[in-house]
Amino acid sequence: MNFPLSFKSCFSLAFSSTTDNTNNSIWSVNYAAIYASYFTVYRRYADAGTIANSSQSFRWIAIGTWK
């Protein structure tokens, strides 16, 4: 994900995701790396019998020092 503006340094990311959870499953969003102008994420899905990559949408906010 590219930031709309580059940071001098980005030191915090927060994620939020919502979905209809009808089968006691879990979705997670975590960052893999943070850079001044972008970050990379991985999304996972798990239920009683499956662990897989997820395409679930999410919201994010970045906090850092601006140039």
PyMOL Python script that loads the backbone (N, CA, C, O; Angstrom):
from pymol import cmd

cmd.read_pdbstr("""\
ATOM      1  N   MET A   1       0.847  -1.164   0.000  1.00  0.00           N
ATOM      2  CA  MET A   1       0.000   0.000   0.000  1.00  0.00           C
ATOM      3  C   MET A   1       0.900   1.236   0.000  1.00  0.00           C
ATOM      4  O   MET A   1       1.819   1.340   0.812  1.00  0.00           O
ATOM      5  N   ASN A   2       0.637   2.153  -0.896  1.00  0.00           N
ATOM      6  CA  ASN A   2       1.399   3.398  -0.955  1.00  0.00           C
ATOM      7  C   ASN A   2       0.735   4.458  -0.089  1.00  0.00           C
ATOM      8  O   ASN A   2      -0.489   4.589  -0.089  1.00  0.00           O
ATOM      9  N   PHE A   3       1.544   5.215   0.651  1.00  0.00           N
ATOM     10  CA  PHE A   3       1.024   6.337   1.419  1.00  0.00           C
ATOM     11  C   PHE A   3       0.712   7.486   0.466  1.00  0.00           C
ATOM     12  O   PHE A   3       1.400   7.643  -0.543  1.00  0.00           O
ATOM     13  N   PRO A   4      -0.311   8.295   0.758  1.00  0.00           N
ATOM     14  CA  PRO A   4      -0.591   9.463  -0.081  1.00  0.00           C
ATOM     15  C   PRO A   4       0.576  10.473  -0.051  1.00  0.00           C
ATOM     16  O   PRO A   4       0.839  11.157  -1.040  1.00  0.00           O
ATOM     17  N   LEU A   5       1.258  10.551   1.083  1.00  0.00           N
ATOM     18  CA  LEU A   5       2.448  11.398   1.260  1.00  0.00           C
ATOM     19  C   LEU A   5       3.527  10.559   1.922  1.00  0.00           C
ATOM     20  O   LEU A   5       3.232   9.690   2.742  1.00  0.00           O
ATOM     21  N   SER A   6       4.764  10.819   1.569  1.00  0.00           N
ATOM     22  CA  SER A   6       5.863  10.075   2.201  1.00  0.00           C
ATOM     23  C   SER A   6       6.150  10.617   3.595  1.00  0.00           C
ATOM     24  O   SER A   6       6.007  11.812   3.852  1.00  0.00           O
ATOM     25  N   PHE A   7       6.549   9.736   4.476  1.00  0.00           N
ATOM     26  CA  PHE A   7       6.973  10.105   5.814  1.00  0.00           C
ATOM     27  C   PHE A   7       8.493  10.246   5.853  1.00  0.00           C
ATOM     28  O   PHE A   7       9.203   9.693   5.013  1.00  0.00           O
ATOM     29  N   LYS A   8       8.979  10.993   6.841  1.00  0.00           N
ATOM     30  CA  LYS A   8      10.405  10.929   7.150  1.00  0.00           C
ATOM     31  C   LYS A   8      10.673   9.554   7.750  1.00  0.00           C
ATOM     32  O   LYS A   8      11.648   8.884   7.411  1.00  0.00           O
ATOM     33  N   SER A   9       9.779   9.156   8.650  1.00  0.00           N
ATOM     34  CA  SER A   9       9.789   7.789   9.179  1.00  0.00           C
ATOM     35  C   SER A   9       8.377   7.447   9.640  1.00  0.00           C
ATOM     36  O   SER A   9       7.710   8.259  10.279  1.00  0.00           O
ATOM     37  N   CYS A  10       7.938   6.263   9.317  1.00  0.00           N
ATOM     38  CA  CYS A  10       6.636   5.767   9.762  1.00  0.00           C
ATOM     39  C   CYS A  10       6.902   4.776  10.881  1.00  0.00           C
ATOM     40  O   CYS A  10       7.674   3.834  10.704  1.00  0.00           O
ATOM     41  N   PHE A  11       6.270   4.978  12.033  1.00  0.00           N
ATOM     42  CA  PHE A  11       6.570   4.101  13.158  1.00  0.00           C
ATOM     43  C   PHE A  11       5.362   3.374  13.715  1.00  0.00           C
ATOM     44  O   PHE A  11       5.489   2.624  14.683  1.00  0.00           O
ATOM     45  N   SER A  12       4.181   3.581  13.120  1.00  0.00           N
ATOM     46  CA  SER A  12       3.026   2.869  13.638  1.00  0.00           C
ATOM     47  C   SER A  12       1.973   2.713  12.544  1.00  0.00           C
ATOM     48  O   SER A  12       1.715   3.637  11.772  1.00  0.00           O
ATOM     49  N   LEU A  13       1.379   1.542  12.497  1.00  0.00           N
ATOM     50  CA  LEU A  13       0.250   1.263  11.615  1.00  0.00           C
ATOM     51  C   LEU A  13      -0.851   0.626  12.439  1.00  0.00           C
ATOM     52  O   LEU A  13      -0.585  -0.188  13.323  1.00  0.00           O
ATOM     53  N   ALA A  14      -2.090   0.998  12.148  1.00  0.00           N
ATOM     54  CA  ALA A  14      -3.231   0.364  12.797  1.00  0.00           C
ATOM     55  C   ALA A  14      -4.170  -0.134  11.706  1.00  0.00           C
ATOM     56  O   ALA A  14      -4.388   0.557  10.710  1.00  0.00           O
ATOM     57  N   PHE A  15      -4.722  -1.320  11.885  1.00  0.00           N
ATOM     58  CA  PHE A  15      -5.605  -1.935  10.903  1.00  0.00           C
ATOM     59  C   PHE A  15      -6.960  -2.221  11.512  1.00  0.00           C
ATOM     60  O   PHE A  15      -7.081  -2.472  12.711  1.00  0.00           O
ATOM     61  N   SER A  16      -7.982  -2.180  10.665  1.00  0.00           N
ATOM     62  CA  SER A  16      -9.328  -2.526  11.085  1.00  0.00           C
ATOM     63  C   SER A  16     -10.001  -3.270   9.939  1.00  0.00           C
ATOM     64  O   SER A  16      -9.818  -2.921   8.773  1.00  0.00           O
ATOM     65  N   SER A  17     -10.775  -4.288  10.270  1.00  0.00           N
ATOM     66  CA  SER A  17     -11.475  -5.060   9.253  1.00  0.00           C
ATOM     67  C   SER A  17     -12.790  -5.543   9.832  1.00  0.00           C
ATOM     68  O   SER A  17     -12.860  -5.904  11.007  1.00  0.00           O
ATOM     69  N   THR A  18     -13.827  -5.552   9.019  1.00  0.00           N
ATOM     70  CA  THR A  18     -15.116  -6.067   9.473  1.00  0.00           C
ATOM     71  C   THR A  18     -15.628  -7.077   8.472  1.00  0.00           C
ATOM     72  O   THR A  18     -15.372  -6.967   7.273  1.00  0.00           O
ATOM     73  N   THR A  19     -16.343  -8.049   8.965  1.00  0.00           N
ATOM     74  CA  THR A  19     -16.960  -9.056   8.100  1.00  0.00           C
ATOM     75  C   THR A  19     -18.052  -9.772   8.870  1.00  0.00           C
ATOM     76  O   THR A  19     -18.085  -9.717  10.100  1.00  0.00           O
ATOM     77  N   ASP A  20     -18.935 -10.437   8.167  1.00  0.00           N
ATOM     78  CA  ASP A  20     -19.947 -11.278   8.781  1.00  0.00           C
ATOM     79  C   ASP A  20     -19.288 -12.568   9.237  1.00  0.00           C
ATOM     80  O   ASP A  20     -18.846 -13.356   8.401  1.00  0.00           O
ATOM     81  N   ASN A  21     -19.211 -12.799  10.510  1.00  0.00           N
ATOM     82  CA  ASN A  21     -18.531 -13.983  11.026  1.00  0.00           C
ATOM     83  C   ASN A  21     -19.579 -15.013  11.433  1.00  0.00           C
ATOM     84  O   ASN A  21     -19.988 -15.078  12.592  1.00  0.00           O
ATOM     85  N   THR A  22     -20.004 -15.813  10.464  1.00  0.00           N
ATOM     86  CA  THR A  22     -21.060 -16.790  10.729  1.00  0.00           C
ATOM     87  C   THR A  22     -20.527 -18.180  11.049  1.00  0.00           C
ATOM     88  O   THR A  22     -21.292 -19.053  11.459  1.00  0.00           O
ATOM     89  N   ASN A  23     -19.200 -18.404  10.865  1.00  0.00           N
ATOM     90  CA  ASN A  23     -18.661 -19.751  11.088  1.00  0.00           C
ATOM     91  C   ASN A  23     -17.476 -19.752  12.059  1.00  0.00           C
ATOM     92  O   ASN A  23     -16.613 -20.626  11.982  1.00  0.00           O
ATOM     93  N   ASN A  24     -17.431 -18.771  12.975  1.00  0.00           N
ATOM     94  CA  ASN A  24     -16.361 -18.672  13.972  1.00  0.00           C
ATOM     95  C   ASN A  24     -14.974 -18.644  13.350  1.00  0.00           C
ATOM     96  O   ASN A  24     -14.042 -19.238  13.892  1.00  0.00           O
ATOM     97  N   SER A  25     -14.827 -17.970  12.233  1.00  0.00           N
ATOM     98  CA  SER A  25     -13.537 -17.858  11.563  1.00  0.00           C
ATOM     99  C   SER A  25     -12.805 -16.606  12.037  1.00  0.00           C
ATOM    100  O   SER A  25     -13.382 -15.745  12.700  1.00  0.00           O
ATOM    101  N   ILE A  26     -11.540 -16.524  11.688  1.00  0.00           N
ATOM    102  CA  ILE A  26     -10.695 -15.400  12.090  1.00  0.00           C
ATOM    103  C   ILE A  26     -10.013 -14.833  10.854  1.00  0.00           C
ATOM    104  O   ILE A  26      -9.470 -15.582  10.043  1.00  0.00           O
ATOM    105  N   TRP A  27     -10.040 -13.518  10.709  1.00  0.00           N
ATOM    106  CA  TRP A  27      -9.294 -12.823   9.674  1.00  0.00           C
ATOM    107  C   TRP A  27      -8.266 -11.952  10.359  1.00  0.00           C
ATOM    108  O   TRP A  27      -8.561 -11.337  11.384  1.00  0.00           O
ATOM    109  N   SER A  28      -7.065 -11.887   9.813  1.00  0.00           N
ATOM    110  CA  SER A  28      -6.051 -11.011  10.392  1.00  0.00           C
ATOM    111  C   SER A  28      -5.338 -10.242   9.299  1.00  0.00           C
ATOM    112  O   SER A  28      -5.187 -10.720   8.175  1.00  0.00           O
ATOM    113  N   VAL A  29      -4.902  -9.035   9.651  1.00  0.00           N
ATOM    114  CA  VAL A  29      -4.098  -8.186   8.776  1.00  0.00           C
ATOM    115  C   VAL A  29      -2.863  -7.792   9.571  1.00  0.00           C
ATOM    116  O   VAL A  29      -2.978  -7.282  10.686  1.00  0.00           O
ATOM    117  N   ASN A  30      -1.699  -8.020   9.014  1.00  0.00           N
ATOM    118  CA  ASN A  30      -0.440  -7.657   9.660  1.00  0.00           C
ATOM    119  C   ASN A  30       0.499  -7.054   8.628  1.00  0.00           C
ATOM    120  O   ASN A  30       0.453  -7.407   7.449  1.00  0.00           O
ATOM    121  N   TYR A  31       1.345  -6.145   9.078  1.00  0.00           N
ATOM    122  CA  TYR A  31       2.299  -5.592   8.124  1.00  0.00           C
ATOM    123  C   TYR A  31       3.525  -6.491   8.058  1.00  0.00           C
ATOM    124  O   TYR A  31       3.952  -7.075   9.054  1.00  0.00           O
ATOM    125  N   ALA A  32       4.071  -6.583   6.861  1.00  0.00           N
ATOM    126  CA  ALA A  32       5.295  -7.349   6.655  1.00  0.00           C
ATOM    127  C   ALA A  32       6.504  -6.423   6.716  1.00  0.00           C
ATOM    128  O   ALA A  32       7.564  -6.817   7.204  1.00  0.00           O
ATOM    129  N   ALA A  33       6.350  -5.184   6.221  1.00  0.00           N
ATOM    130  CA  ALA A  33       7.439  -4.200   6.239  1.00  0.00           C
ATOM    131  C   ALA A  33       6.846  -2.800   6.150  1.00  0.00           C
ATOM    132  O   ALA A  33       5.810  -2.599   5.515  1.00  0.00           O
ATOM    133  N   ILE A  34       7.504  -1.832   6.787  1.00  0.00           N
ATOM    134  CA  ILE A  34       7.084  -0.430   6.731  1.00  0.00           C
ATOM    135  C   ILE A  34       8.245   0.386   6.173  1.00  0.00           C
ATOM    136  O   ILE A  34       9.382   0.249   6.624  1.00  0.00           O
ATOM    137  N   TYR A  35       7.954   1.231   5.193  1.00  0.00           N
ATOM    138  CA  TYR A  35       8.945   2.129   4.601  1.00  0.00           C
ATOM    139  C   TYR A  35       8.409   3.553   4.640  1.00  0.00           C
ATOM    140  O   TYR A  35       7.272   3.767   5.062  1.00  0.00           O
ATOM    141  N   ALA A  36       9.191   4.518   4.215  1.00  0.00           N
ATOM    142  CA  ALA A  36       8.786   5.923   4.272  1.00  0.00           C
ATOM    143  C   ALA A  36       7.595   6.220   3.365  1.00  0.00           C
ATOM    144  O   ALA A  36       6.794   7.099   3.684  1.00  0.00           O
ATOM    145  N   SER A  37       7.459   5.516   2.252  1.00  0.00           N
ATOM    146  CA  SER A  37       6.392   5.831   1.302  1.00  0.00           C
ATOM    147  C   SER A  37       5.377   4.703   1.096  1.00  0.00           C
ATOM    148  O   SER A  37       4.395   4.886   0.377  1.00  0.00           O
ATOM    149  N   TYR A  38       5.597   3.558   1.706  1.00  0.00           N
ATOM    150  CA  TYR A  38       4.636   2.468   1.548  1.00  0.00           C
ATOM    151  C   TYR A  38       4.847   1.401   2.623  1.00  0.00           C
ATOM    152  O   TYR A  38       5.842   1.412   3.348  1.00  0.00           O
ATOM    153  N   PHE A  39       3.880   0.478   2.705  1.00  0.00           N
ATOM    154  CA  PHE A  39       4.031  -0.683   3.568  1.00  0.00           C
ATOM    155  C   PHE A  39       3.499  -1.907   2.836  1.00  0.00           C
ATOM    156  O   PHE A  39       2.695  -1.792   1.911  1.00  0.00           O
ATOM    157  N   THR A  40       3.952  -3.066   3.258  1.00  0.00           N
ATOM    158  CA  THR A  40       3.452  -4.309   2.693  1.00  0.00           C
ATOM    159  C   THR A  40       2.696  -5.071   3.778  1.00  0.00           C
ATOM    160  O   THR A  40       3.060  -5.025   4.953  1.00  0.00           O
ATOM    161  N   VAL A  41       1.656  -5.762   3.376  1.00  0.00           N
ATOM    162  CA  VAL A  41       0.820  -6.473   4.330  1.00  0.00           C
ATOM    163  C   VAL A  41       0.626  -7.923   3.901  1.00  0.00           C
ATOM    164  O   VAL A  41       0.817  -8.284   2.740  1.00  0.00           O
ATOM    165  N   TYR A  42       0.245  -8.730   4.865  1.00  0.00           N
ATOM    166  CA  TYR A  42      -0.254 -10.055   4.556  1.00  0.00           C
ATOM    167  C   TYR A  42      -1.543 -10.259   5.324  1.00  0.00           C
ATOM    168  O   TYR A  42      -1.659  -9.860   6.483  1.00  0.00           O
ATOM    169  N   ARG A  43      -2.508 -10.882   4.673  1.00  0.00           N
ATOM    170  CA  ARG A  43      -3.826 -11.121   5.257  1.00  0.00           C
ATOM    171  C   ARG A  43      -4.050 -12.622   5.319  1.00  0.00           C
ATOM    172  O   ARG A  43      -3.770 -13.343   4.361  1.00  0.00           O
ATOM    173  N   ARG A  44      -4.556 -13.086   6.454  1.00  0.00           N
ATOM    174  CA  ARG A  44      -4.769 -14.517   6.653  1.00  0.00           C
ATOM    175  C   ARG A  44      -6.201 -14.772   7.107  1.00  0.00           C
ATOM    176  O   ARG A  44      -6.859 -13.904   7.682  1.00  0.00           O
ATOM    177  N   TYR A  45      -6.655 -15.972   6.836  1.00  0.00           N
ATOM    178  CA  TYR A  45      -7.983 -16.437   7.198  1.00  0.00           C
ATOM    179  C   TYR A  45      -7.819 -17.800   7.873  1.00  0.00           C
ATOM    180  O   TYR A  45      -7.026 -18.628   7.425  1.00  0.00           O
ATOM    181  N   ALA A  46      -8.558 -18.023   8.931  1.00  0.00           N
ATOM    182  CA  ALA A  46      -8.503 -19.334   9.589  1.00  0.00           C
ATOM    183  C   ALA A  46      -9.884 -19.696  10.128  1.00  0.00           C
ATOM    184  O   ALA A  46     -10.597 -18.850  10.670  1.00  0.00           O
ATOM    185  N   ASP A  47     -10.244 -20.957   9.972  1.00  0.00           N
ATOM    186  CA  ASP A  47     -11.421 -21.508  10.635  1.00  0.00           C
ATOM    187  C   ASP A  47     -11.036 -22.886  11.164  1.00  0.00           C
ATOM    188  O   ASP A  47      -9.849 -23.207  11.221  1.00  0.00           O
ATOM    189  N   ALA A  48     -11.986 -23.684  11.543  1.00  0.00           N
ATOM    190  CA  ALA A  48     -11.671 -24.965  12.181  1.00  0.00           C
ATOM    191  C   ALA A  48     -10.835 -25.888  11.298  1.00  0.00           C
ATOM    192  O   ALA A  48     -10.070 -26.698  11.822  1.00  0.00           O
ATOM    193  N   GLY A  49     -10.958 -25.790   9.975  1.00  0.00           N
ATOM    194  CA  GLY A  49     -10.240 -26.724   9.117  1.00  0.00           C
ATOM    195  C   GLY A  49      -9.328 -26.093   8.081  1.00  0.00           C
ATOM    196  O   GLY A  49      -8.659 -26.819   7.345  1.00  0.00           O
ATOM    197  N   THR A  50      -9.273 -24.769   7.993  1.00  0.00           N
ATOM    198  CA  THR A  50      -8.546 -24.108   6.918  1.00  0.00           C
ATOM    199  C   THR A  50      -7.725 -22.934   7.439  1.00  0.00           C
ATOM    200  O   THR A  50      -8.194 -22.156   8.269  1.00  0.00           O
ATOM    201  N   ILE A  51      -6.505 -22.816   6.947  1.00  0.00           N
ATOM    202  CA  ILE A  51      -5.695 -21.615   7.120  1.00  0.00           C
ATOM    203  C   ILE A  51      -5.232 -21.229   5.732  1.00  0.00           C
ATOM    204  O   ILE A  51      -4.621 -22.037   5.033  1.00  0.00           O
ATOM    205  N   ALA A  52      -5.521 -19.989   5.321  1.00  0.00           N
ATOM    206  CA  ALA A  52      -5.207 -19.582   3.953  1.00  0.00           C
ATOM    207  C   ALA A  52      -5.016 -18.075   3.867  1.00  0.00           C
ATOM    208  O   ALA A  52      -5.322 -17.341   4.806  1.00  0.00           O
ATOM    209  N   ASN A  53      -4.506 -17.628   2.728  1.00  0.00           N
ATOM    210  CA  ASN A  53      -4.441 -16.197   2.459  1.00  0.00           C
ATOM    211  C   ASN A  53      -5.860 -15.672   2.313  1.00  0.00           C
ATOM    212  O   ASN A  53      -6.761 -16.404   1.902  1.00  0.00           O
ATOM    213  N   SER A  54      -6.054 -14.416   2.646  1.00  0.00           N
ATOM    214  CA  SER A  54      -7.374 -13.803   2.607  1.00  0.00           C
ATOM    215  C   SER A  54      -7.367 -12.622   1.644  1.00  0.00           C
ATOM    216  O   SER A  54      -6.332 -11.991   1.426  1.00  0.00           O
ATOM    217  N   SER A  55      -8.523 -12.333   1.077  1.00  0.00           N
ATOM    218  CA  SER A  55      -8.684 -11.139   0.252  1.00  0.00           C
ATOM    219  C   SER A  55      -9.617 -10.135   0.933  1.00  0.00           C
ATOM    220  O   SER A  55     -10.097  -9.195   0.299  1.00  0.00           O
ATOM    221  N   GLN A  56      -9.866 -10.340   2.218  1.00  0.00           N
ATOM    222  CA  GLN A  56     -10.744  -9.478   2.998  1.00  0.00           C
ATOM    223  C   GLN A  56     -10.236  -8.039   2.964  1.00  0.00           C
ATOM    224  O   GLN A  56      -9.044  -7.796   3.152  1.00  0.00           O
ATOM    225  N   SER A  57     -11.132  -7.088   2.726  1.00  0.00           N
ATOM    226  CA  SER A  57     -10.738  -5.670   2.716  1.00  0.00           C
ATOM    227  C   SER A  57     -10.426  -5.212   4.137  1.00  0.00           C
ATOM    228  O   SER A  57     -10.845  -5.837   5.110  1.00  0.00           O
ATOM    229  N   PHE A  58      -9.690  -4.119   4.239  1.00  0.00           N
ATOM    230  CA  PHE A  58      -9.324  -3.576   5.547  1.00  0.00           C
ATOM    231  C   PHE A  58      -9.105  -2.079   5.437  1.00  0.00           C
ATOM    232  O   PHE A  58      -8.908  -1.540   4.348  1.00  0.00           O
ATOM    233  N   ARG A  59      -9.144  -1.422   6.581  1.00  0.00           N
ATOM    234  CA  ARG A  59      -8.845   0.009   6.688  1.00  0.00           C
ATOM    235  C   ARG A  59      -7.533   0.152   7.439  1.00  0.00           C
ATOM    236  O   ARG A  59      -7.165  -0.713   8.233  1.00  0.00           O
ATOM    237  N   TRP A  60      -6.836   1.239   7.186  1.00  0.00           N
ATOM    238  CA  TRP A  60      -5.559   1.434   7.865  1.00  0.00           C
ATOM    239  C   TRP A  60      -5.315   2.907   8.122  1.00  0.00           C
ATOM    240  O   TRP A  60      -5.865   3.773   7.441  1.00  0.00           O
ATOM    241  N   ILE A  61      -4.489   3.177   9.109  1.00  0.00           N
ATOM    242  CA  ILE A  61      -4.005   4.524   9.397  1.00  0.00           C
ATOM    243  C   ILE A  61      -2.540   4.403   9.766  1.00  0.00           C
ATOM    244  O   ILE A  61      -2.142   3.486  10.484  1.00  0.00           O
ATOM    245  N   ALA A  62      -1.744   5.329   9.271  1.00  0.00           N
ATOM    246  CA  ALA A  62      -0.309   5.336   9.549  1.00  0.00           C
ATOM    247  C   ALA A  62       0.030   6.565  10.372  1.00  0.00           C
ATOM    248  O   ALA A  62      -0.541   7.635  10.165  1.00  0.00           O
ATOM    249  N   ILE A  63       0.962   6.411  11.308  1.00  0.00           N
ATOM    250  CA  ILE A  63       1.425   7.497  12.157  1.00  0.00           C
ATOM    251  C   ILE A  63       2.926   7.559  12.062  1.00  0.00           C
ATOM    252  O   ILE A  63       3.607   6.542  12.195  1.00  0.00           O
ATOM    253  N   GLY A  64       3.451   8.752  11.832  1.00  0.00           N
ATOM    254  CA  GLY A  64       4.894   8.892  11.706  1.00  0.00           C
ATOM    255  C   GLY A  64       5.316  10.345  11.719  1.00  0.00           C
ATOM    256  O   GLY A  64       4.516  11.238  11.998  1.00  0.00           O
ATOM    257  N   THR A  65       6.571  10.568  11.417  1.00  0.00           N
ATOM    258  CA  THR A  65       7.138  11.913  11.335  1.00  0.00           C
ATOM    259  C   THR A  65       7.107  12.356   9.888  1.00  0.00           C
ATOM    260  O   THR A  65       7.572  11.645   8.997  1.00  0.00           O
ATOM    261  N   TRP A  66       6.554  13.540   9.660  1.00  0.00           N
ATOM    262  CA  TRP A  66       6.444  14.051   8.305  1.00  0.00           C
ATOM    263  C   TRP A  66       7.736  14.736   7.918  1.00  0.00           C
ATOM    264  O   TRP A  66       8.471  15.217   8.781  1.00  0.00           O
ATOM    265  N   LYS A  67       8.019  14.786   6.631  1.00  0.00           N
ATOM    266  CA  LYS A  67       9.257  15.402   6.131  1.00  0.00           C
ATOM    267  C   LYS A  67       9.373  16.851   6.515  1.00  0.00           C
ATOM    268  O   LYS A  67      10.356  17.505   6.168  1.00  0.00           O
TER     269      LYS A  67
END
""", "prot")
cmd.dss("prot")
cmd.show_as("cartoon", "prot")
cmd.util.cbc("prot")
cmd.orient("prot")
